[in-house]
Amino acid sequence: MSDPRVGTTVTHRRYVPYSHAHYAGNLVDGAYSLGLFGDVATEVCIRTDGDEGLFASYSDVQFKAPVRAGDLLEIVAEVVAMGTRSRTISFEARVVGRGRPDTSESAAEILADPIVATTATGVVVVPPAH
């Protein structure tokens, strides 16, 4: 019998502030997305186990498109497997909005087609059930 927690999905949205830009073109580093994956994984663990859990590993991390300051990101986590104490989670960070400095300093738009920026698989662990 499969665990009903498999398929649990949590979505966060986050604006990328200009203070996080590290590179030319207002790019942020890849670790920015990984940090957001950690945040959404924490909520997954709270929802599935009543505990914040701890990140154990990432695998298959792929940086598919740049993330820039001024982007609006949607971070989605889905539980794909449950172990006794481990939970395997798939992650995707999508750019759903983007700043438009070519138009004006504060211009931005919601994208008709989100851009998948980063994907990964991660494993979190939770304490044994009491």
NUGUZA-968037 format. One record per residue (C-alpha): residue number from 1; chain; y, x, z. Coordinates in pm, 1 decimal, padded with zeros to 6 digits. Each point is the difference from the previous one (the first is absolute). Example, Ala and Ser with C-alpha at 12.3 -4.5 7.8 and 13.67 -1.06 7.14 Angstrom:
{atom 1; 'A'; {-00450.0; 01230.0; 00780.0}}
{atom 2; 'A'; {00344.0; 00137.0; -00066.0}}
# end
This chain:
{atom 1; 'A'; {00000.0; 00000.0; 00000.0}}
{atom 2; 'A'; {00336.6; 00145.0; -00094.5}}
{atom 3; 'A'; {00280.1; 00046.3; 00250.1}}
{atom 4; 'A'; {00271.8; -00266.8; -00040.6}}
{atom 5; 'A'; {00267.4; 00269.0; 00055.7}}
{atom 6; 'A'; {-00084.1; 00156.4; -00336.5}}
{atom 7; 'A'; {00271.1; -00119.7; -00236.8}}
{atom 8; 'A'; {00269.3; -00012.7; 00268.9}}
{atom 9; 'A'; {00324.6; 00084.6; -00178.5}}
{atom 10; 'A'; {00334.7; 00100.4; 00149.9}}
{atom 11; 'A'; {00322.3; 00050.0; -00196.2}}
{atom 12; 'A'; {00317.1; 00178.3; 00111.5}}
{atom 13; 'A'; {00324.9; 00044.3; -00188.9}}
{atom 14; 'A'; {00235.2; 00288.8; 00054.8}}
{atom 15; 'A'; {00328.8; 00111.3; -00151.5}}
{atom 16; 'A'; {00011.5; 00374.9; -00068.4}}
{atom 17; 'A'; {00333.4; 00127.9; 00137.0}}
{atom 18; 'A'; {00193.4; 00270.6; -00181.5}}
{atom 19; 'A'; {-00027.1; 00218.2; 00310.6}}
{atom 20; 'A'; {-00372.7; 00044.2; -00083.2}}
{atom 21; 'A'; {00058.9; 00152.4; -00343.9}}
{atom 22; 'A'; {-00119.1; 00362.2; -00014.4}}
{atom 23; 'A'; {00003.0; 00088.0; -00366.3}}
{atom 24; 'A'; {00211.1; -00026.6; -00314.0}}
{atom 25; 'A'; {00026.7; -00349.8; -00138.0}}
{atom 26; 'A'; {-00005.9; -00138.8; 00357.3}}
{atom 27; 'A'; {-00379.1; 00039.2; 00016.6}}
{atom 28; 'A'; {-00177.2; -00026.0; 00334.3}}
{atom 29; 'A'; {-00308.4; 00203.4; 00082.4}}
{atom 30; 'A'; {-00351.1; -00139.3; -00036.4}}
{atom 31; 'A'; {-00049.0; 00010.6; 00375.1}}
{atom 32; 'A'; {00248.8; -00287.7; 00024.8}}
{atom 33; 'A'; {-00256.2; -00243.3; -00144.5}}
{atom 34; 'A'; {-00275.4; 00140.3; 00220.6}}
{atom 35; 'A'; {00213.8; -00062.2; 00308.0}}
{atom 36; 'A'; {00045.7; -00360.9; -00109.6}}
{atom 37; 'A'; {-00375.2; -00030.9; -00049.8}}
{atom 38; 'A'; {-00038.4; 00106.3; 00364.4}}
{atom 39; 'A'; {00241.5; -00273.6; 00110.1}}
{atom 40; 'A'; {-00180.1; -00275.4; -00187.3}}
{atom 41; 'A'; {-00339.6; 00132.3; 00118.4}}
{atom 42; 'A'; {00121.6; -00038.3; 00358.1}}
{atom 43; 'A'; {00065.3; -00369.1; -00058.5}}
{atom 44; 'A'; {-00341.4; -00036.2; -00167.3}}
{atom 45; 'A'; {-00168.2; 00144.7; 00310.8}}
{atom 46; 'A'; {00200.7; -00224.1; 00233.4}}
{atom 47; 'A'; {-00099.2; -00305.4; -00204.3}}
{atom 48; 'A'; {-00368.8; 00091.5; -00035.9}}
{atom 49; 'A'; {-00066.0; 00167.5; 00335.9}}
{atom 50; 'A'; {00289.6; -00057.4; 00239.9}}
{atom 51; 'A'; {00066.7; 00375.4; 00008.5}}
{atom 52; 'A'; {00234.8; 00229.7; -00193.8}}
{atom 53; 'A'; {-00289.9; 00222.8; -00107.0}}
{atom 54; 'A'; {00026.1; 00360.0; -00118.1}}
{atom 55; 'A'; {00005.6; 00133.4; -00353.9}}
{atom 56; 'A'; {-00303.5; 00221.1; -00068.1}}
{atom 57; 'A'; {00033.6; 00091.0; -00368.0}}
{atom 58; 'A'; {00140.8; -00068.6; -00343.3}}
{atom 59; 'A'; {-00193.4; 00032.7; -00323.4}}
{atom 60; 'A'; {00085.7; -00050.0; -00363.6}}
{atom 61; 'A'; {00377.5; 00021.3; 00053.1}}
{atom 62; 'A'; {00175.4; -00045.5; -00334.1}}
{atom 63; 'A'; {00371.0; 00030.5; -00068.9}}
{atom 64; 'A'; {00038.0; -00210.1; -00313.8}}
{atom 65; 'A'; {00377.6; -00046.8; -00026.7}}
{atom 66; 'A'; {00307.0; 00136.1; 00178.3}}
{atom 67; 'A'; {00151.4; -00163.8; 00306.1}}
{atom 68; 'A'; {00377.8; 00030.3; 00016.9}}
{atom 69; 'A'; {00267.4; -00066.1; 00256.1}}
{atom 70; 'A'; {00124.3; -00353.7; -00058.6}}
{atom 71; 'A'; {-00349.6; -00131.0; -00078.2}}
{atom 72; 'A'; {-00143.6; -00307.3; 00166.5}}
{atom 73; 'A'; {-00367.3; 00067.9; 00068.0}}
{atom 74; 'A'; {-00281.3; -00243.5; 00062.3}}
{atom 75; 'A'; {-00288.3; 00161.3; 00187.7}}
{atom 76; 'A'; {-00331.9; -00183.9; -00007.3}}
{atom 77; 'A'; {-00307.9; 00084.3; 00206.9}}
{atom 78; 'A'; {-00335.9; -00171.7; -00036.1}}
{atom 79; 'A'; {-00308.2; 00054.5; 00215.4}}
{atom 80; 'A'; {-00284.1; 00082.9; -00240.1}}
{atom 81; 'A'; {-00274.8; 00100.9; 00248.0}}
{atom 82; 'A'; {-00073.9; -00027.8; 00371.2}}
{atom 83; 'A'; {-00205.2; 00243.8; 00204.1}}
{atom 84; 'A'; {-00076.0; -00013.0; 00370.4}}
{atom 85; 'A'; {00334.4; 00163.4; 00081.3}}
{atom 86; 'A'; {00130.8; 00097.2; -00344.0}}
{atom 87; 'A'; {00187.4; -00212.4; -00249.7}}
{atom 88; 'A'; {00043.9; 00107.3; -00360.7}}
{atom 89; 'A'; {00328.3; -00119.6; -00146.6}}
{atom 90; 'A'; {00137.8; 00010.5; -00353.6}}
{atom 91; 'A'; {00374.9; 00056.7; -00030.3}}
{atom 92; 'A'; {00254.0; -00055.4; -00273.9}}
{atom 93; 'A'; {00374.2; 00066.8; 00004.5}}
{atom 94; 'A'; {00189.6; -00187.1; -00271.4}}
{atom 95; 'A'; {00364.7; 00030.7; -00097.5}}
{atom 96; 'A'; {00115.4; -00363.5; -00016.4}}
{atom 97; 'A'; {00374.2; 00069.4; -00008.3}}
{atom 98; 'A'; {00209.6; 00294.3; -00109.7}}
{atom 99; 'A'; {00356.7; 00115.8; 00043.9}}
{atom 100; 'A'; {00216.5; -00001.7; -00311.3}}
{atom 101; 'A'; {00257.8; 00276.1; 00058.7}}
{atom 102; 'A'; {00059.8; 00002.3; -00376.9}}
{atom 103; 'A'; {00162.2; -00343.8; 00044.8}}
{atom 104; 'A'; {00187.4; 00058.8; 00327.0}}
{atom 105; 'A'; {-00048.3; 00183.4; 00329.5}}
{atom 106; 'A'; {-00159.3; -00298.2; 00173.8}}
{atom 107; 'A'; {-00167.1; -00179.3; -00292.7}}
{atom 108; 'A'; {-00372.7; -00074.5; 00018.2}}
{atom 109; 'A'; {-00252.4; -00227.3; -00162.7}}
{atom 110; 'A'; {-00338.0; -00154.7; 00068.4}}
{atom 111; 'A'; {-00245.3; 00123.7; -00261.6}}
{atom 112; 'A'; {-00176.0; -00255.8; -00220.6}}
{atom 113; 'A'; {-00308.0; 00223.4; 00003.4}}
{atom 114; 'A'; {-00059.2; 00200.8; 00319.8}}
{atom 115; 'A'; {-00080.7; 00368.2; -00048.2}}
{atom 116; 'A'; {-00307.9; 00131.8; 00181.6}}
{atom 117; 'A'; {00127.0; 00322.5; 00155.9}}
{atom 118; 'A'; {-00274.5; 00115.0; 00238.6}}
{atom 119; 'A'; {-00359.0; -00099.7; 00069.8}}
{atom 120; 'A'; {-00249.9; 00126.7; 00254.2}}
{atom 121; 'A'; {-00305.4; -00082.9; 00201.9}}
{atom 122; 'A'; {00010.4; 00065.8; 00373.2}}
{atom 123; 'A'; {-00227.1; -00022.1; 00299.8}}
{atom 124; 'A'; {00124.0; -00106.6; 00342.3}}
{atom 125; 'A'; {-00196.6; -00008.4; 00322.9}}
{atom 126; 'A'; {00032.8; -00232.2; 00296.6}}
{atom 127; 'A'; {-00136.8; 00033.9; 00355.0}}
{atom 128; 'A'; {-00343.4; -00142.6; 00075.8}}
{atom 129; 'A'; {-00001.0; -00374.5; 00077.4}}
{atom 130; 'A'; {00014.1; -00073.3; 00371.2}}
# end
